[in-house]
Amino acid sequence: MAKDKLRVGLIGCGGISGAHLPHLSSSEDVELVAFCDVVVERAQKKADEFGGQVFDNAEEMLDKVELDAAYILIPTYAHGAPERACIAKGLPFLVEKPLGIDPADLRKLAKEVEASGVITAAGFMNRYRKSVNRAKDLLQNDPAILMDGAWIGGPPLVKEGDYFSNAPIGQWWPIKEKSGGQFVEQVIHTVDLVRYLGGEVTEVFAYAANGFNKKLPNLIPNYNLDDAMVVSMKFAHGGVANIMSCCSAQAAGGVFLNVWASGHNSRFNDWAHHVNIQQAGQKDIEDIRGDIDDIFPTEDRAFINAVKSGDRSGIRCTHADGVRTTLLALAANESLETGKPVTVQY
């Protein structure tokens, strides 16, 4: 007999937890029973609000608390041990992006997760948007020839109101060895859509711009990211893409992705990925507004339902699939380091 409530624990209580907790805490079939964070005060704050036990060690939490599912919401560099702790318990988990920073260990971990058989989901929430899936449907019979996209933001600065200097993420995001850089940690959402819509990428080549942010007097300490990147990609089916990242634009920014096929095009804009779709021979443009307030609840519900039923079909990105997106983003960093095109090794 199925349980009335799934007992859920969080590993990591930083900023991204705030995207998942509103839905989880209001779901009648979910009980939040444990919170873990290396900064125990953060876990305590969540427990004070939602109830549950508090830990600063994931393995200890999994040993001491009976769970039906876990959420792994940790920095890029911290992956590996929490996932393996869940595997050891046979515990389903949803893991936020990116899924790791060491390509070799990430490939090894993916095999371990697959061999375990545990139900998993990776936090690429854009795959659940109506706008994205409408475009994906059209691409089944009219594949993308060219994609171009970008994620443009400003530099992380020490000033009032700056997200990175006033949140825990600022302690690791500006350090490339920990975050992977903007292309890996942030623009990976667009990288994932490139794969979701266009299929596998076989080769990448990257250029970077550096030194511009270093001239700013209030740049966050320890910043060593690439100020901007352009990454060219070659699809297995023959199409190409160019994806850009920038964390040095203080005047304005934004997110977009254009998908150009023979018989139609889809132009996404904004974080919500609103889309305008135009088909050859048709005057009317299809305008679909992206899901805004309910996109994380939609993603969470797909995972929770899978854990409850054992039916994984509603999960649009598994751990294995999320690993492939992460390896593609990391291949761009490898191209920067080598100065050569890189064959993506999944």
C-alpha positions, -999 to 999 in steps of 0.1 A, spaced: 0 0 0 14 34 -9 23 58 18 1 88 24 31 111 27 66 108 12 93 116 38 117 140 21 150 153 32 171 182 17 209 180 13 218 216 9 198 246 21 211 275 0 193 297 -24 180 271 -48 162 253 -19 138 283 -20 126 273 -54 116 238 -43 104 243 -7 72 262 -14 57 234 -34 71 206 -13 59 221 20 24 227 6 20 193 -9 -4 170 10 16 139 0 50 152 12 65 156 46 97 175 51 116 156 78 153 165 76 175 193 65 213 191 60 238 218 52 276 222 59 266 255 75 242 241 101 226 274 108 211 273 73 196 239 79 183 250 113 166 280 97 147 257 73 138 233 101 124 262 121 102 271 92 92 236 79 99 212 108 123 182 107 157 173 121 189 192 114 223 178 102 256 191 88 265 157 73 245 140 46 256 104 54 246 109 90 212 123 80 206 93 58 216 69 85 195 84 112 163 95 94 140 73 74 135 89 40 116 81 9 134 107 -13 161 133 -11 168 166 -28 205 173 -35 209 211 -37 246 217 -34 274 237 -52 290 223 -84 322 211 -67 304 192 -38 288 165 -59 297 129 -57 295 119 -20 258 128 -15 247 109 -46 267 79 -35 252 81 0 218 79 -16 228 50 -38 239 31 -8 205 35 7 186 28 -25 171 63 -21 155 82 -50 169 117 -54 164 149 -74 197 167 -80 201 203 -90 224 214 -119 253 213 -127 258 177 -117 296 179 -111 329 194 -121 352 165 -127 343 148 -160 360 115 -152 343 111 -118 310 123 -133 311 95 -159 319 70 -131 291 84 -109 266 82 -138 273 44 -142 270 39 -105 236 56 -104 223 37 -134 235 4 -120 217 11 -87 183 15 -104 172 43 -81 147 68 -94 164 101 -102 157 135 -117 181 163 -127 170 200 -121 167 212 -157 133 226 -152 130 242 -187 122 208 -201 88 210 -185 78 243 -201 49 242 -226 68 266 -248 98 243 -250 78 212 -256 57 228 -284 90 236 -302 104 201 -295 73 186 -312 78 206 -343 115 196 -345 107 159 -346 100 162 -384 119 194 -391 152 193 -373 172 223 -362 198 235 -387 211 264 -366 207 275 -330 220 306 -315 216 317 -279 230 336 -250 228 342 -212 240 378 -206 244 391 -171 265 415 -150 296 410 -130 294 399 -93 300 430 -74 304 439 -37 275 462 -33 241 463 -17 215 442 -34 240 422 -55 229 385 -54 263 370 -55 279 392 -28 249 389 -4 242 352 -7 261 320 1 265 313 -36 290 342 -37 315 322 -17 320 297 -46 303 309 -78 330 334 -88 358 308 -85 360 287 -117 376 257 -100 345 254 -78 316 265 -100 330 256 -135 324 292 -145 293 309 -158 289 287 -188 289 256 -167 269 268 -137 244 292 -152 243 290 -190 240 252 -186 202 257 -188 206 269 -224 231 241 -231 206 216 -219 179 230 -242 203 227 -271 205 190 -263 168 186 -255 157 203 -287 186 194 -311 199 161 -299 235 151 -290 264 174 -296 295 157 -309 321 185 -309 327 219 -293 351 248 -298 353 277 -274 368 312 -271 368 334 -240 372 371 -231 391 379 -199 405 408 -179 376 432 -183 359 426 -149 393 427 -131 394 464 -138 363 470 -117 370 484 -82 343 465 -65 346 431 -81 338 403 -57 370 388 -41 385 356 -56 368 362 -90 386 343 -117 359 335 -142 359 341 -179 341 374 -185 325 360 -216 325 329 -238 314 319 -273 310 281 -278 303 266 -312 287 232 -313 283 205 -339 252 182 -337 253 145 -345 225 151 -370 246 177 -389 232 210 -375 253 236 -357 249 260 -327 266 289 -311 259 297 -275 273 327 -257 278 336 -220 286 369 -204 289 381 -168 303 415 -175 274 435 -189 262 461 -163 238 481 -185 214 453 -195 213 416 -201 189 387 -208 184 351 -219 175 340 -254 176 310 -277 168 310 -314 161 277 -332 162 278 -370 149 249 -390 139 245 -427 102 249 -423 99 269 -390 117 288 -364 113 292 -326 126 322 -308 128 320 -270 133 349 -247 135 357 -210 142 334 -181 107 320 -186 114 311 -222 84 327 -238 85 316 -275 74 330 -308 70 302 -335 67 310 -371 61 284 -398 68 287 -435 38 298 -455 19 310 -425 13 346 -416 3 341 -380 30 338 -353 23 314 -325 30 331 -292 33 309 -261 41 324 -227 66 305 -206 55 290 -174 68 313 -146 54 307 -111 47 270 -116 77 256 -133 95 243 -102 63 228 -88 58 210 -122 93 196 -120 89 186 -84 55 170 -90 70 148 -118 96 135 -94 73 130 -65 48 111 -86 75 89 -100 87 80 -65 52 73 -54 42 52 -84 75 38 -96 66 51 -131 95 73 -143 79 84 -176 69 118 -163 106 127 -155 120 147 -184 156 147 -173 171 118 -153 205 119 -136 221 102 -166 207 127 -190 217 156 -168 252 142 -167 254 143 -205 244 180 -204 270 187 -177 297 169 -197 289 190 -228 293 222 -208 326 210 -193 339 201 -227 337 238 -235 361 245 -207 384 218 -220 384 235 -254 394 268 -237 423 251 -220 436 233 -251 427 259 -277 414 231 -299 380 216 -309 370 189 -284 351 157 -291 324 154 -264 330 122 -244 297 111 -228 
